[in-house]
Amino acid sequence: MNDIQVHGEREFGCGFIPPAWLGAGEDEHRMRNLQQSKPAESYRALRPAEVEALILNGNRCPDWGRILVREPFDPSLVRACEFAGLVRLGRMERVVLEHHDMMIPAGLTNSRLISCDIGDDCAVHSCSYIAHYIVGDRCILMNNDEIHATDHAKWGNGILKEGEAEDIRVWLDLMNEAGGRSVLPFDGMVAADAYLWARRRGDRALMERFREMTQSAFDPRRGEYGTIGDGCVIKSNRIIKDVKIGDSAYVKGANKLKNLTINSSEAERTQIGEGVELVNGIVGYGCRVFYGCKAVRFVMGTNSALKYGARLIHSVLGDNSTVSCCELLNNLIFPAHEQHHNTSFLVAALVKGQSNMAAGATIGSNHNSRANDGEIEAGRGFWPGLSVSVKHSSRFASYCLLAKGDYRYELDMPYPFALVADDASRDRLEIMPAYWWMYNMYALLRNESKFLSRDKRRAKVQNLEFSPFAPDVAEETFAALELLERDVGRAWQAANEGNAASLTDDELRARGRELLSGPKEDVDALEVLAPDVENSRRKVLILKPRRAWKAYRHMLRYYAVKTLVGYFSERPEARFEDAREVLEGPRSTGWENLGGQPVPLERVDRLVAEIRDGRLPSWDSVHRAYATLWEEYPLDKAQHAWATLCELKGVPDLWRETFIKELMRFSETTRFVEEQVWLTRSKDFQNRFRKATFRDDDELRAVLGSPDSVPFIRQVRADMERLRGQVDALVDRLGAREA
């Protein structure tokens, strides 16, 4: 009979926890009483006159002795309700709650409450079924079909309750559809947690520690009640089952919410809107989910959004991200990801944040193996253009821009800040390294600014690096410099076949460096190819290799000196010689993007070792370790910047006079950056096709303004002027006071 059981009315609302799971002296309210914040002595039994008034108002209860109330209690505010089990009602008086211009009187009408605690001054109207929930103060619950919790609810966490079999545990299959990188979701998970878990699969002891840490973070006992925090508005929803909802959340018109934690607070309010279906997941603080979105087996980071029918499945979406009209399947996405438009698709990928998916982009169009086990890895700043199609398995360096095209072969793109284009007419792949620095300075600098402005998180479990000028990307740039030198050396060797056939890789690189630093004509005459970038036999051509090589070095200099200017400016009393002793040393060449936080690889390895051997016994302790790594990051970054400058200068250390010269050179670079930002944006105002829709220049300026009126250009000018002021002050300090 479809598992339908028949019980007596006296059992209605009783026996929430099966007796097999109750210890000596425990009852079905053992967890509920721990969760309830109001003291038990603040409740009293109903008076006979109140019972009579409740019955006259059309209320029904098999045992009025199990209804407890707090003072003041006005029974006239409870009408046409049915109660079962132990129900505790908060203070109830004639007040009206207002939300978004809607006025709702406090009280209970036309609702069925089963073993619930209702907070003070709540409005509960036309709720067909509310069972085993603790509702906070001043909440509005209206027109809800079903709100209830089971005795084995896990609130979206990948744990097991007493007596449950391992095969019902909820896993997320990240980065790989075949499930080889599965992780357990938990309330509080950040992208770095998922990354360590999904990435280091060969360490079985670490995998077991992660599972144990997740299980031990939550109470395995049965009988925990669902909670709806203070100041929540829950209206016009169909099914809410096993959902924990934080303070000040707004949930309206959802179809189905099941096995979830919805984090929310007065400072970071979460909103769930119409037609939404969320199952088996964690929703972070300050999230927005609207208009028919669906998410199954997922984690949403703080201040993230799903909109307009987006689908998020077996995925972790990092903080400060927005996904609209798209499908994301088997993904681990670091913070600050943007994905819009109805035809976008992303499957089985690791995307390291600050990314933007253009309309029609299909990242992970198919699998090139015998199973669905392909993967894509993209460094931060990944930007596939309109209608781009990329195949498994592929890898991309940071800030890689893919021009519109169907990329038919797997790619391993090692050049950061590159423009990649598929030239179908000549059947070749073209790469322009350092494109952003050479031709799109406006977008490059705006990346950091826009992501900083969008970071609305109040409580930052993990701190994030938004600047493209950081050690992790700098190391990719160093690697790209070596590749360019070797590529040019090979091109020269090919052009001089027979005279240079016996050169080693190091000799080829030295020859390439000599050519790249020499006359332009010597490199322009060569066809520079990039081997092992594409899984094909066609040409992969490097465009403007000499200019890209110089641009990469220019970028590294800018990063290094800018970092050091900041370091000295924050230490106005530090002497150059003392700072030099702290900063000098070998360059740390291994950096890992740990969920949006760059960390030296040796520190990541130490962190992993401390987790494995139990010195970091919980996820909270791991998160504190992330915070410690962030506190160490400014010095780590400054040391790396110092070593970077030494590498570029070809010297083992920097002396005062050399450093002052680099500071003066940096001032000129800030003027170059300022000029390039203006020039790259001004092109938009000079394009005659863009002008075609306007009658004249006056109308164009009235609608679009001018380059000088763009707020970001004004901000860059101010930032560059501030940097020049810091440089002048530092030069005076080093050249005069410390001379």
Beta strands, then each sheet from edge to edge (+ up, - down):
strand 1: 44-45
strand 2: 67-69
strand 3: 78-79
strand 4: 82-84
strand 5: 87-89
strand 6: 96-99
strand 7: 102-105
strand 8: 107-109
strand 9: 112-114
strand 10: 117-118
strand 11: 123-125
strand 12: 130-131
strand 13: 133-135
strand 14: 140-142
strand 15: 146-148
strand 16: 172-173
strand 17: 182-183
strand 18: 226-228
strand 19: 233-235
strand 20: 239-245
strand 21: 250-252
strand 22: 256-262
strand 23: 271-272
strand 24: 277-283
strand 25: 288-289
strand 26: 294-300
strand 27: 305-307
strand 28: 311-317
strand 29: 322-324
strand 30: 327-333
strand 31: 337-339
strand 32: 345-351
strand 33: 355-357
strand 34: 362-363
strand 35: 376-378
strand 36: 383-384
strand 37: 389-390
strand 38: 394-396
strand 39: 401-402
strand 40: 412-413
strand 41: 419-423
strand 42: 428-432
strand 43: 540-542
strand 44: 591-594
strand 45: 597-600
sheet 1: 1+ 2- 5- 10- 13- 18-
sheet 2: 3+ 8+ 11+ 14+ 19+ 21+ 23+ 25+ 27+ 29+ 31+ 33+
sheet 3: 4+ 9+ 12+ 15+ 20+ 22+ 24+ 26+ 28+ 30+ 32+ 34+ 37+
sheet 4: 4+ 9+ 12+ 15+ 20+ 22+ 24+ 26+ 28+ 30+ 32+ 35+ 38+ 40+
sheet 5: 6+ 7-
sheet 6: 16+ 17-
sheet 7: 36+ 39+ 41+ 42- 43-
sheet 8: 44+ 45-
end
